[in-house]
Every structure is written in structure tokens, then in C-alpha cells.
Amino acid sequence: MATEDAAPPERTPRLKANAIGFVDALVIGLNSTSPAYSLAAVIGPIVALAGIYAPGVMFASFVPMLLIASAFYYLNKVDQDCGTTFSWVTRAMGPWAGWLGGWAIAMTGVLVVGSLADVAVSFGLLAVGLDGWVDNSFVRQLLTVLLILVMTAVCVIGTELSAKVQNVLILAQVVCLLVFVGVALYRVYAGTSAYDSVEPALGWLNPFGAGGAALTGGLLLGVFIYWGWESAVNLTEEVEDSATAPGRAGLWSTVILLVTYVSVGFAVVGYAGPAFLAENAGEEEFLFAQLATDVLGGWDWVLLLAVATSAVASTQTTIIPASRTALSMARRRALPAHYGHVSPRFRTPDVSTWWVAGIAIAWYLVVNQISANALLDSLTALSLLIAFYYALTGVACAVYHRRHLTESVHNFLLIGLGPLVGAGLLTWLLVRSVADMSDPANSYSGTSWFGLGPPLVIGIGIALTGVIVMIVWRLRSPAFWRERPGVADPDLVRRKER
């Protein structure tokens, strides 16, 4: 438990309690995953790996996410802290592990925000027929930076405004995806597909149909497409019924994502056929743009708009976990105090939010100067950070509740075994990712950095930077490192079963 002198004095207002409800938290969790964009980014590579069994691989990818979502749910019940993994791992396993978990969350936002905004701008321009602007790197990057600034301002102005914007964006996104799925499947059964279409079958849900190697590769991609649902839990201090609603929102968002991904997987594989998708896997999200034109004709802007709104929504919501984690770390004196500032007017973490946006913009612009492929390589490095802090959270759940796991079958399975299995799967994926990324040929650029693939170098660089920053701050401000691991309050644990 935290020592008394580890808690900083109250210098700023608290986050606004009860600012949003369960549905708002659920929507933010969904939008953080950017389902339309995620599908656009990975549907080609997954089909290249698994063929017609792509829907089954996406189903298998859901399993570790659900198990880790269970860990988030039960940890949030005993500790409603917007720092989530940082706070929980610190309480369960000590400050060193907790600090690294918080660093990983903050850096994921920095790596991905620029890319999300870039995709939002590109697909938005395509949707309105401004294709030439997409090819103009100066215009596209300028609009990307402006979009990040606007979405950051929305985050700072208030959680309620953020939720209202997200509600509109998710509605537009889901409607557009449903239209695409409906028309694509209709054309499959009507025999009017422009490709060698295949009628969907339940057997496509078999994740082992394409072999173990395809399943492994698909699971690695699955870490990316499901990532982000925990943004709902980062808002725990601002959600009504904070002990249970954020965790339930996280759980339900993974289930809704599963249904969405599998439905679109059936439609895309059925309409285009596995051969065409495998041949064009390298085109990634713009393959989705081509299919939009083929399926919807002059109405292709519907799907383009879905991807654009998906990326816009995720640009905003991805800032939330990083900024709330930085706030939580500053409150515990694990970061400089100014990162813990809360706006007296808006009751949001304004300083940490703008810092996250500023660093993300700098990263986006600098990496783009290297090459567009370097930006994609930085996204690939995300899987290392995501797998790390998700696995850490699963282990922390079992460790923190260790004295209560044998009190009931419920506790043993849902609080202990499930999160540990999820953590084990993600650790295995982390090791596989490191092995794959060590080969430069597996990177987007195909180049070698220090004899390794650029994504692995980026991941190692972020990890080493985190260790250096942690050691420096430990020497300057040792208060946080006096905290000692503890165990969950038995009364809170028993309350789960009521």
C-alpha cells in the first residue's frame, strides 16, 4: 500500500465526477479501438495469412482481450484510479513495475495519434473527392496537425463534450459499416461481385483451419485491432457508478468489437475472395477504399466516411489513456507535479493532455521526414508496448487478489486463472513479436537499423528511454518509490459476489 508521505498535497481540483454514464463510457471504449480503421488496416494481412478462415482468427484474437478485460473489471472494482495499469501494478507488484506499465500506456498514445489523424484526413479527403490533396504531403500533414489540435481541445474542454462527439462518430461509423456489410453480402448471393466471390460458411470460424502459423500471425494483428477498449476504464473517476460501470463498458466493448469484426470479415472475404485479398494485402487500408468503390459504386463515400470518422474518433479517445495515466503518475509523485494539473474550469487534466498531443505531433512530423514507411514501422512497434502492459495487468490482477482466489470458484476462474492465461498468451505474442521484428525483412521499409528491424529498434528505444527517465526521477524524487505492494481489501473482494 502507498505510504502516507507518497501522496502529494491537494493543489488542483479533482476530475469531474459523474460527468458521463455507462453508455458514454462504452462508446468511448469502442471508438478508442477505431473499428473501421482497424479493419481497414488488417483485413488484407489477416486474409493473406488465414484465407477464408480470417473470421475465425479474428474470433481467436478476442480471447486474450476478454481475459484481460476481466482483469481490468476486477481491478477497477477495488481501485478506481484513472491511471489503471500504473496504479494497479504499483499496488500489486511495486513502484518499479507500475512505473514501466504507466510509461508503456503513455507512449502508445504518442506513437499512434499522428497516424490515426493522418488516416482520418486522408479518407476524409477521399470521401469528398479531393484525391490530389492526399498525395500532397504538406497539405495532408498540415491538416493532420490541425485535427490533432482540435481533438485535443475537445478533450480539454470537457469529458461531456468528448462523449457527445464520440456518440455521433460511433453512430456514423456503425451505420456505414452495416451498409457495406449488407450490400457486400447481397452481391455475393446475387452473384454480382466483381471478384471470385465465395459464399460464407460457418466453417470459416475455425481459427485452426489455416494452420498454427497463420493463427499466430493473426493473433499478433489481433492485439492491434482490439487494443483501446480500456479507455473507458481510464475515465473511471469521471463515470457514474465508477466501481463497476467502467469495467462493464470495457468488457462489453470487446464483445461488440468481436461481432463487428467477424461480420465485416465474412463480408469482405466472401465478396472479394481470399485470392484477391492475399495478393493485395500490402495495400492495407487503401484496399478497403478500393472495395468500397467496387461494392458501393458512387456511394463509396459511405465506407470512406466510416474509416475517416473511425480515425477521427480514435484520435481523440487515444489521448485519454495517456493523459489520465500521466495525471495519475504525477499525483503519486511518479512524474513532475505539473502533469497532475487539473483545469479549474473544465475539470480535465489539461497540462498532461496538451503534452501528450504535443509529443505526438512532434513524433509524427519527425518520423514522416524519414519516410512514410517509418511511420508504419512505429505503429508495428505498438504491439510490443500493448502486449507488455496488458500482460502486466493480467498478472497484477491475480497477484493483488492472491489471498482471495481460493474463496470461490468465481474468484479462482475470473480473477485468477483467466487473467493469468490472458497474460500468458500476450507474453507469448510479445516474444513472437520480438523474434519477427528482429528480421529487417519483416518491416514496412525493409531496411535495417543496427542490424534489426526498425519496429524492434523503436520499441527497444522507447523501453530504454523509459528506464532512463524512471531512474533519473527516482534519484530526484524518491517519494513514490517508498510505496510497498499490498493485497486487495477483503471486503471489496467479497462484494463482487453480491
C-alpha positions in Angstrom: 0.0 0.0 0.0 1.1 3.6 -0.5 3.0 5.2 2.3 1.4 8.3 3.8 4.2 10.7 2.5 3.9 9.3 -1.0 0.6 11.1 -1.6 1.0 14.7 -2.8 -1.0 17.5 -1.2 -4.2 18.7 -3.0 -3.1 21.6 -5.2 -5.6 21.4 -8.0 -9.3 20.4 -8.4 -10.2 16.8 -8.9 -11.5 15.4 -12.1 -15.2 16.0 -12.6 -17.1 13.1 -11.0 -20.2 11.6 -12.7 -19.5 13.5 -15.9 -20.6 10.7 -18.1 -22.6 7.4 -17.9 -22.2 3.8 -18.8 -23.3 4.2 -22.4 -20.9 7.2 -22.9 -18.0 5.1 -21.5 -18.9 2.2 -23.7 -18.9 4.4 -26.8 -15.5 5.9 -25.9 -14.1 2.4 -25.4 -15.4 1.4 -28.8 -14.1 4.4 -30.6 -10.7 4.1 -29.0 -10.2 0.9 -30.9 -11.2 2.6 -34.1 -13.0 -0.4 -35.5 -13.4 0.8 -39.1 -9.8 1.9 -39.4 -8.6 -1.2 -37.6 -10.5 -3.4 -40.1 -9.1 -1.4 -43.0 -5.6 -1.8 -41.7 -5.6 -5.5 -41.0 -8.2 -7.3 -43.1 -5.8 -7.8 -46.0 -2.9 -9.1 -44.0 -5.1 -11.5 -42.0 -6.7 -12.9 -45.1 -3.2 -13.3 -46.6 -2.3 -15.4 -43.5 -5.5 -17.4 -43.0 -7.5 -17.2 -46.2 -11.2 -18.0 -45.7 -10.5 -18.7 -42.0 -9.8 -15.0 -41.3 -13.1 -14.6 -39.4 -12.0 -17.5 -37.1 -8.6 -15.9 -36.5 -10.3 -12.6 -35.5 -12.5 -14.6 -33.2 -9.5 -16.3 -31.6 -7.8 -12.8 -31.1 -10.8 -11.9 -29.0 -10.0 -14.5 -26.3 -6.9 -12.9 -24.7 -8.6 -9.5 -24.9 -11.7 -10.8 -23.0 -9.5 -12.3 -20.3 -7.5 -9.1 -19.8 -10.8 -7.1 -19.8 -11.8 -9.3 -16.9 -8.7 -8.2 -15.1 -9.5 -4.6 -15.7 -13.0 -5.1 -14.4 -12.0 -6.6 -11.1 -9.0 -4.3 -10.5 -11.2 -1.3 -11.1 -13.7 -2.5 -8.5 -11.1 -2.3 -5.8 -9.2 0.8 -7.1 -11.0 3.4 -9.2 -7.9 5.3 -10.4 -7.7 6.9 -13.8 -4.1 5.6 -14.1 -5.5 2.0 -14.4 -2.5 -0.3 -15.1 0.0 2.1 -13.5 -1.9 2.3 -10.2 -2.9 -1.4 -10.1 0.5 -2.8 -10.9 2.1 -0.4 -8.4 -0.3 -1.6 -5.6 0.2 -5.3 -6.6 3.8 -5.5 -7.7 5.6 -2.4 -6.5 6.5 1.0 -8.0 9.2 -0.1 -10.5 6.8 -2.4 -12.4 4.0 0.1 -12.0 6.0 3.0 -13.5 7.0 0.9 -16.5 3.4 0.0 -17.1 2.4 3.6 -17.0 5.2 4.6 -19.4 4.0 2.0 -21.9 0.5 3.3 -21.9 1.6 6.9 -22.3 3.9 6.0 -25.2 1.3 4.1 -27.1 -0.7 7.3 -27.4 2.4 9.2 -28.6 3.1 6.6 -31.3 -0.4 6.2 -32.7 -2.2 9.6 -32.5 -0.4 11.1 -35.5 -1.1 8.0 -37.7 -4.8 8.0 -36.8 -5.2 11.6 -37.6 -3.3 11.1 -40.9 -5.7 8.3 -41.9 -8.7 10.4 -40.8 -7.6 13.3 -43.0 -6.7 11.0 -46.0 -10.0 9.1 -46.0 -12.0 12.3 -45.4 -10.4 13.9 -48.4 -11.1 10.8 -50.5 -14.7 10.8 -49.4 -15.2 14.3 -50.7 -13.3 13.7 -53.9 -10.1 15.6 -53.1 -7.8 12.8 -54.0 -5.0 15.1 -55.1 -4.7 16.6 -51.6 -4.0 13.2 -50.2 -0.9 12.9 -52.4 0.3 16.4 -51.3 2.3 15.6 -48.2 2.5 19.2 -46.9 -1.3 19.7 -47.1 -2.0 16.3 -45.6 0.4 16.8 -42.7 -0.8 20.3 -42.0 -4.4 19.1 -41.9 -3.3 16.2 -39.6 -1.7 18.5 -37.1 -4.8 20.8 -37.1 -7.0 17.8 -36.5 -4.9 16.7 -33.5 -5.1 20.2 -32.0 -8.9 20.3 -32.5 -9.4 16.9 -30.9 -7.1 17.8 -28.0 -9.1 20.9 -27.4 -12.2 18.8 -27.3 -10.6 16.5 -24.7 -9.6 19.5 -22.6 -12.9 21.4 -22.8 -14.7 18.6 -21.1 -15.5 14.9 -20.8 -19.1 15.5 -21.5 -18.3 17.2 -24.8 -15.9 14.4 -25.7 -18.7 11.9 -25.0 -21.2 13.8 -27.2 -18.8 13.9 -30.1 -18.0 10.2 -29.7 -21.7 9.3 -29.7 -22.1 10.9 -33.1 -19.0 9.4 -34.5 -19.7 5.9 -33.4 -23.2 6.1 -34.8 -21.9 7.2 -38.2 -19.2 4.6 -38.2 -21.5 1.6 -37.3 -24.2 2.7 -39.8 -21.6 2.9 -42.6 -20.1 -0.5 -41.8 -23.6 -2.1 -41.7 -24.4 -0.6 -45.1 -21.2 -2.0 -46.5 -21.7 -5.5 -45.0 -25.3 -5.6 -46.2 -24.5 -4.6 -49.8 -21.4 -6.8 -50.0 -23.3 -10.0 -48.8 -26.2 -9.2 -51.0 -23.9 -9.0 -54.1 -22.2 -12.3 -53.0 -25.5 -14.2 -53.0 -26.8 -12.4 -56.1 -23.7 -13.3 -58.0 -22.8 -9.7 -58.9 -19.4 -9.4 -57.2 -16.6 -8.0 -59.3 -14.3 -10.8 -58.0 -14.2 -14.5 -57.4 -16.7 -14.3 -54.5 -17.2 -17.2 -52.1 -20.5 -17.8 -50.2 -19.8 -17.6 -46.4 -19.8 -20.7 -44.3 -19.8 -21.4 -40.5 -16.6 -23.4 -41.0 -14.8 -20.0 -41.6 -15.0 -19.5 -37.8 -12.4 -22.3 -37.2 -9.3 -20.5 -36.2 -7.1 -23.6 -36.7 -8.3 -24.1 -40.3 -5.3 -22.4 -41.9 -2.7 -23.9 -39.5 -0.8 -22.8 -36.4 1.5 -20.3 -38.2 -1.5 -18.4 -39.6 -3.2 -18.3 -36.2 0.0 -17.0 -34.6 0.3 -14.2 -37.1 -3.4 -13.4 -36.9 -3.2 -13.1 -33.1 -0.4 -10.6 -33.4 -2.6 -8.5 -35.6 -5.5 -9.0 -33.3 -3.6 -7.3 -30.4 -3.8 -4.2 -32.5 -7.4 -4.3 -33.7 -8.8 -4.9 -30.2 -6.5 -2.5 -28.4 -8.0 0.6 -27.0 -11.2 -0.6 -25.3 -9.7 0.2 -21.8 -10.1 3.9 -22.5 -13.5 3.6 -20.8 -11.7 2.4 -17.6 -9.3 5.4 -17.7 -12.3 7.6 -17.2 -13.3 5.7 -14.1 -13.1 8.8 -11.9 -15.4 10.6 -14.2 -18.1 7.9 -14.8 -21.2 7.3 -12.8 -21.1 4.2 -10.7 -17.3 4.2 -11.0 -16.7 0.9 -9.3 -18.5 -1.2 -11.9 -19.6 0.8 -14.9 -16.2 1.5 -16.5 -15.2 -2.2 -16.2 -18.5 -3.4 -17.7 -18.0 -0.9 -20.5 -14.6 -2.4 -21.2 -16.0 -5.9 -21.2 -19.0 -5.1 -23.4 -16.8 -3.1 -25.9 -14.7 -6.2 -26.6 -17.8 -8.3 -27.3 -19.3 -5.7 -29.6 -16.0 -5.4 -31.4 -15.9 -9.2 -31.9 -19.3 -9.1 -33.6 -18.3 -6.2 -35.8 -15.0 -7.6 -36.9 -16.4 -11.1 -37.6 -19.3 -9.6 -39.6 -17.1 -7.5 -41.7 -14.6 -10.3 -42.1 -17.3 -12.6 -43.6 -18.5 -9.8 -45.9 -15.0 -8.9 -47.2 -13.7 -12.4 -47.6 -17.0 -13.5 -49.3 -17.2 -10.6 -51.7 -13.6 -10.2 -52.8 -12.4 -13.8 -52.3 -9.2 -14.9 -50.5 -7.0 -14.9 -53.6 -7.5 -11.2 -54.4 -7.2 -10.1 -50.8 -4.0 -12.1 -50.3 -2.5 -10.6 -53.5 -3.3 -7.0 -52.3 -2.5 -7.4 -48.6 0.3 -4.9 -48.8 -2.1 -2.1 -49.8 -3.6 -2.2 -46.3 -6.2 0.5 -45.5 -6.5 1.7 -49.1 -7.6 -1.8 -50.1 -10.7 -1.0 -48.1 -11.1 2.1 -50.2 -11.0 0.1 -53.4 -13.5 -2.4 -52.1 -15.8 0.5 -51.1 -15.8 1.7 -54.7 -16.4 -1.9 -56.0 -19.2 -2.7 -53.6 -21.0 0.6 -53.3 -20.2 2.3 -56.6 -21.0 6.0 -56.4 -21.8 5.5 -52.7 -18.3 4.5 -51.9 -18.0 7.7 -49.8 -20.1 5.8 -47.2 -17.3 3.4 -46.3 -14.6 6.1 -46.8 -16.5 8.2 -44.3 -16.7 5.3 -41.9 -12.9 4.9 -41.8 -12.5 8.7 -41.6 -14.9 9.0 -38.6 -13.3 6.0 -37.0 -9.9 7.5 -37.1 -11.1 10.9 -36.0 -12.8 9.3 -33.0 -9.8 7.3 -32.1 -7.5 10.3 -32.5 -9.5 11.9 -29.7 -10.0 8.9 -27.4 -6.4 7.6 -27.7 -5.3 10.8 -26.0 -7.4 9.9 -22.9 -5.5 6.9 -21.6 -2.1 8.6 -22.0 -3.2 11.9 -20.4 -5.1 10.2 -17.5 -2.1 7.9 -16.8 0.3 10.9 -16.7 -2.1 12.6 -14.3 -2.2 9.6 -12.0 1.5 9.2 -12.1 2.0 12.9 -11.2 -0.5 12.6 -8.3 1.6 9.8 -6.9 4.8 11.8 -7.5 6.0 9.4 -10.2 6.2 12.3 -12.6 6.7 16.0 -12.1 3.7 17.7 -10.4 2.7 19.9 -13.3 1.5 16.9 -15.2 -1.1 16.4 -12.5 -2.7 19.8 -13.0 -6.5 19.8 -13.5 -8.2 22.7 -15.2 -10.3 24.5 -12.6 -12.8 25.4 -15.3 -13.1 22.2 -17.2 -12.0 19.7 -14.5 -9.9 17.8 -17.0 -6.1 17.1 -17.0 -5.2 20.0 -19.3 -1.4 20.0 -18.9 -0.9 16.3 -19.5 -3.4 16.3 -22.4 -1.6 19.1 -24.2 1.8 17.4 -23.5 0.6 14.1 -25.0 -0.7 15.9 -28.1 2.5 18.0 -28.5 4.8 15.0 -28.3 2.6 13.0 -30.6 2.7 15.8 -33.2 6.5 16.1 -32.9 6.8 12.3 -33.4 4.5 12.3 -36.4 6.3 15.1 -38.2 9.8 13.8 -37.4 9.1 10.2 -38.4 7.4 11.4 -41.6 10.6 13.2 -42.6 12.3 9.8 -42.5 9.7 8.1 -44.7 6.1 7.1 -44.7 7.2 3.5 -44.1 9.0 4.6 -40.9 5.6 5.9 -39.6 4.1 2.4 -40.3 7.1 0.8 -38.6 6.4 2.9 -35.5 2.9 1.6 -35.4 4.2 -2.0 -35.6 6.2 -1.3 -32.5 2.9 -0.6 -30.7 2.2 -4.4 -30.4 5.2 -4.7 -28.1 4.0 -2.0 -25.7 0.4 -3.1 -25.8 1.2 -6.8 -25.1 3.5 -5.7 -22.3 1.1 -3.6 -20.3 -1.9 -5.8 -20.9 0.1 -8.9 -19.7 1.3 -6.9 -16.7 -2.3 -6.0 -15.8 -3.4 -9.7 -16.0 -0.6 -10.7 -13.7 -1.3 -7.8 -11.3 -4.9 -8.9 -11.0 -4.0 -12.4 -9.8 -1.2 -11.1 -7.5 -3.3 -8.4 -5.9 -6.2 -10.8 -5.2 -3.9 -13.7 -4.3 -5.3 -14.2 -0.8 -8.9 -14.5 -2.1 -8.6 -16.7 -5.2 -9.4 -19.9 -3.3 -12.5 -18.4 -1.6 -14.8 -19.4 -4.5 -14.7 -20.9 -8.0 -15.8 -17.5 -9.3 -12.7 -15.8 -7.8 -10.3 -18.6 -9.0 -11.5 -18.6 -12.6 -12.4 -14.9 -13.3 -9.9 -13.1 -11.1 -7.0 -15.5 -11.0 -6.8 -18.1 -13.8 -8.5 -16.1 -16.6 -6.2 -13.0 -16.3 -3.1 -15.2 -15.9 -4.0 -17.2 -19.1 -4.6 -13.9 -20.9 -1.2 -12.6 -19.7 0.5 -15.8 -20.7 -0.9 -15.6 -24.3 0.1 -12.0 -24.6 3.6 -12.7 -23.2 4.0 -15.5 -25.8 2.8 -13.0 -28.5 5.3 -10.5 -27.2 8.2 -12.9 -27.6 7.0 -13.9 -31.1 6.8 -10.2 -32.0 10.3 -9.6 -30.9 11.5 -12.6 -32.9 9.6 -11.4 -36.0 10.7 -7.8 -35.7 14.3 -8.7 -35.4 14.4 -9.5 -39.1 14.5 -6.3 -41.1 12.7 -8.0 -44.0 9.5 -8.1 -41.9 9.4 -4.3 -41.6 7.4 -2.0 -43.9 10.6 -0.2 -45.0 12.6 -3.5 -45.4 15.6 -1.6 -44.1 17.9 -2.5 -41.3 18.5 -0.3 -38.2 21.6 -1.5 -36.2 21.1 -5.0 -37.8 17.5 -5.2 -36.6 14.0 -4.3 -38.0 13.0 -0.7 -37.4 9.9 -1.6 -35.3 12.1 -3.5 -32.8 14.6 -0.7 -32.6 11.8 1.8 -31.9 10.3 -0.5 -29.3 13.7 -1.0 -27.6 14.4 2.7 -27.8 11.2 3.6 -26.1 11.8 1.0 -23.4 15.3 2.2 -22.7 14.2 5.8 -22.6 11.6 4.9 -20.1 14.1 3.1 -17.9 16.4 6.1 -18.0 13.6 8.6 -17.2 12.5 6.4 -14.4 16.0 6.1 -12.8 16.5 9.9 -13.1 13.2 10.7 -11.5 13.8 8.1 -8.8 17.0 9.9 -7.9 15.4 13.4 -8.0 12.1 12.4 -6.2 12.2 9.1 -4.3 8.8 9.5 -2.5 6.9 7.3 -5.0 9.4 4.5 -4.7 8.7 4.2 -1.0 5.4 2.6 -1.8 5.1 -1.1 -1.0 3.0 -3.8 -2.7 -0.3 -4.8 -0.9 -3.3 -7.0 -1.3 -6.9 -6.3 -2.2 -9.3 -5.3 0.5 -11.2 -8.5 1.5 -14.5 -6.6 1.9 -14.2 -5.2 -1.7 -13.4 -8.7 -3.0 -16.4 -10.3 -1.3 -18.7 -7.5 -2.5 -18.1 -8.8 -6.1 -20.2 -11.8 -5.5 -23.3 -10.0 -4.2 
